[in-house]
Amino acid sequence: MDRVSKHNYYLDIAETVAERSTCLRKMYGAIIVKNDSIISTGYNGAPRGRKNCSDLGICMRDKLGIPRGERYELCRSVHAEANAIIAAPRDQMLGATLYMVCVNSKTRELEAGTSSCMMCKRQVINAGIAQVVVRDTKDTFRVIDVNEWIENDDSLSGVFGY
């Protein structure tokens, strides 16, 4: 009997969480795991009490032709990583692993090469999460050491002559 690896087990759960997403572009699911226990889950969607893009039938960023990774302030959604962090006690996130999956909302296919945005990276760092595991295909994933995000500070790109 072939047993699914631990990483793929948690990524499968994150992929199921993504099915709750209300985004018309990309469906993200995230779970935070520590000591083989799921601490919290999160998916991308509008803040509680506000209408979701899926309810409105429109994505403002799509309507304005804004490319991926730009102008997030125009997005109605709270990102999956942020929602998982909001739902977890900080002491349980210290040294934990965040598992993340992205699915194309239109094709329902996995999106390879996805990563956290700069704001979510900052939240992951401050939460004390040690690593992020991102699914690329059903069987492949990347393991990111959060210390790399600290050492390779992408928020300094083009600033201070760097």
NUFI-633219 format. One record per residue (C-alpha): residue number from 1; z, x, y. Coordinates in nm, 2 decimals, always signed. Layout:
residues N
NODE  num      up    east   north
NODE  NUM       Z       X       Y
...
//
This chain:
residues 162
NODE  num      up    east   north
NODE    1   +0.00   +0.00   +0.00
NODE    2   -0.10   +0.14   +0.34
NODE    3   +0.18   +0.09   +0.59
NODE    4   +0.11   +0.06   +0.96
NODE    5   +0.25   +0.35   +1.16
NODE    6   +0.54   +0.29   +1.40
NODE    7   +0.33   +0.35   +1.70
NODE    8   +0.06   +0.10   +1.59
NODE    9   +0.33   -0.15   +1.49
NODE   10   +0.47   -0.15   +1.84
NODE   11   +0.12   -0.14   +1.99
NODE   12   +0.03   -0.45   +1.78
NODE   13   +0.33   -0.63   +1.94
NODE   14   +0.23   -0.52   +2.29
NODE   15   -0.12   -0.65   +2.22
NODE   16   +0.03   -0.99   +2.12
NODE   17   +0.23   -0.98   +2.45
NODE   18   -0.09   -0.93   +2.64
NODE   19   -0.21   -1.27   +2.52
NODE   20   +0.04   -1.42   +2.77
NODE   21   -0.14   -1.25   +3.06
NODE   22   -0.28   -1.48   +3.33
NODE   23   -0.52   -1.22   +3.48
NODE   24   -0.89   -1.30   +3.49
NODE   25   -0.99   -0.93   +3.47
NODE   26   -0.76   -0.75   +3.23
NODE   27   -0.48   -0.86   +3.00
NODE   28   -0.20   -0.61   +2.98
NODE   29   +0.10   -0.61   +2.74
NODE   30   +0.39   -0.37   +2.75
NODE   31   +0.70   -0.33   +2.55
NODE   32   +0.99   -0.09   +2.59
NODE   33   +1.14   +0.05   +2.28
NODE   34   +1.45   +0.26   +2.22
NODE   35   +1.61   +0.36   +1.89
NODE   36   +1.36   +0.13   +1.71
NODE   37   +1.47   -0.17   +1.90
NODE   38   +1.26   -0.36   +2.15
NODE   39   +1.44   -0.37   +2.48
NODE   40   +1.20   -0.58   +2.67
NODE   41   +0.84   -0.70   +2.70
NODE   42   +0.61   -0.77   +2.99
NODE   43   +0.26   -0.89   +3.07
NODE   44   +0.06   -0.91   +3.39
NODE   45   +0.08   -1.24   +3.59
NODE   46   +0.18   -1.39   +3.92
NODE   47   +0.55   -1.38   +4.02
NODE   48   +0.76   -1.67   +3.88
NODE   49   +0.69   -1.99   +4.07
NODE   50   +0.35   -1.88   +4.21
NODE   51   +0.02   -2.00   +4.08
NODE   52   -0.16   -1.77   +3.84
NODE   53   -0.52   -1.66   +3.88
NODE   54   -0.59   -1.83   +3.55
NODE   55   -0.46   -2.16   +3.71
NODE   56   -0.65   -2.11   +4.03
NODE   57   -0.97   -2.00   +3.85
NODE   58   -1.03   -1.72   +4.09
NODE   59   -0.94   -1.35   +4.12
NODE   60   -0.94   -1.24   +4.48
NODE   61   -1.02   -0.88   +4.39
NODE   62   -1.32   -1.00   +4.19
NODE   63   -1.43   -1.23   +4.47
NODE   64   -1.42   -0.94   +4.72
NODE   65   -1.59   -0.69   +4.47
NODE   66   -1.30   -0.45   +4.47
NODE   67   -1.32   -0.19   +4.19
NODE   68   -1.05   -0.12   +3.94
NODE   69   -0.77   +0.09   +4.07
NODE   70   -0.81   -0.01   +4.44
NODE   71   -0.64   -0.25   +4.67
NODE   72   -0.37   -0.38   +4.44
NODE   73   -0.19   -0.54   +4.73
NODE   74   -0.46   -0.81   +4.71
NODE   75   -0.37   -0.88   +4.35
NODE   76   -0.14   -1.18   +4.27
NODE   77   -0.01   -1.02   +3.95
NODE   78   +0.30   -0.82   +3.87
NODE   79   +0.19   -0.55   +3.63
NODE   80   +0.30   -0.56   +3.27
NODE   81   +0.49   -0.23   +3.29
NODE   82   +0.68   -0.36   +3.60
NODE   83   +0.77   -0.69   +3.43
NODE   84   +0.90   -0.50   +3.12
NODE   85   +1.11   -0.27   +3.35
NODE   86   +1.24   -0.57   +3.55
NODE   87   +1.36   -0.74   +3.23
NODE   88   +1.54   -0.43   +3.08
NODE   89   +1.88   -0.28   +3.15
NODE   90   +1.84   +0.07   +3.30
NODE   91   +2.08   +0.23   +3.06
NODE   92   +1.87   +0.11   +2.77
NODE   93   +1.55   +0.25   +2.93
NODE   94   +1.68   +0.61   +2.96
NODE   95   +1.48   +0.81   +2.71
NODE   96   +1.29   +0.50   +2.58
NODE   97   +0.92   +0.46   +2.50
NODE   98   +0.69   +0.21   +2.68
NODE   99   +0.40   +0.09   +2.47
NODE  100   +0.10   -0.05   +2.65
NODE  101   -0.23   -0.23   +2.56
NODE  102   -0.51   -0.35   +2.78
NODE  103   -0.76   -0.62   +2.67
NODE  104   -1.07   -0.73   +2.86
NODE  105   -1.01   -1.09   +2.97
NODE  106   -1.37   -1.19   +2.92
NODE  107   -1.47   -1.02   +2.60
NODE  108   -1.12   -1.00   +2.44
NODE  109   -1.19   -0.64   +2.34
NODE  110   -0.95   -0.35   +2.37
NODE  111   -1.01   -0.14   +2.68
NODE  112   -1.00   +0.23   +2.60
NODE  113   -0.89   +0.49   +2.86
NODE  114   -0.65   +0.26   +3.05
NODE  115   -0.35   +0.40   +3.23
NODE  116   -0.07   +0.29   +3.45
NODE  117   -0.14   +0.26   +3.83
NODE  118   +0.04   +0.49   +4.07
NODE  119   +0.30   +0.23   +4.15
NODE  120   +0.38   +0.16   +3.79
NODE  121   +0.40   +0.53   +3.72
NODE  122   +0.67   +0.56   +3.99
NODE  123   +0.86   +0.27   +3.83
NODE  124   +0.83   +0.42   +3.48
NODE  125   +0.96   +0.75   +3.61
NODE  126   +1.25   +0.59   +3.80
NODE  127   +1.34   +0.38   +3.50
NODE  128   +1.40   +0.70   +3.30
NODE  129   +1.14   +0.61   +3.03
NODE  130   +1.05   +0.93   +2.84
NODE  131   +0.70   +0.85   +2.71
NODE  132   +0.42   +0.60   +2.74
NODE  133   +0.20   +0.52   +2.44
NODE  134   -0.14   +0.36   +2.53
NODE  135   -0.37   +0.20   +2.28
NODE  136   -0.74   +0.30   +2.30
NODE  137   -0.87   +0.14   +1.98
NODE  138   -0.70   -0.05   +1.69
NODE  139   -0.61   +0.28   +1.53
NODE  140   -0.61   +0.54   +1.81
NODE  141   -0.36   +0.58   +2.10
NODE  142   -0.25   +0.84   +2.35
NODE  143   +0.11   +0.96   +2.39
NODE  144   +0.19   +1.05   +2.75
NODE  145   +0.50   +1.26   +2.83
NODE  146   +0.63   +1.10   +3.15
NODE  147   +0.74   +1.45   +3.27
NODE  148   +0.36   +1.52   +3.31
NODE  149   +0.35   +1.24   +3.57
NODE  150   +0.64   +1.41   +3.75
NODE  151   +0.49   +1.76   +3.73
NODE  152   +0.13   +1.66   +3.81
NODE  153   +0.22   +1.44   +4.11
NODE  154   -0.11   +1.25   +4.17
NODE  155   +0.04   +1.10   +4.49
NODE  156   -0.01   +1.44   +4.65
NODE  157   -0.38   +1.45   +4.60
NODE  158   -0.55   +1.54   +4.93
NODE  159   -0.21   +1.56   +5.10
NODE  160   -0.06   +1.87   +5.24
NODE  161   -0.37   +2.07   +5.15
NODE  162   -0.32   +2.03   +4.78
//
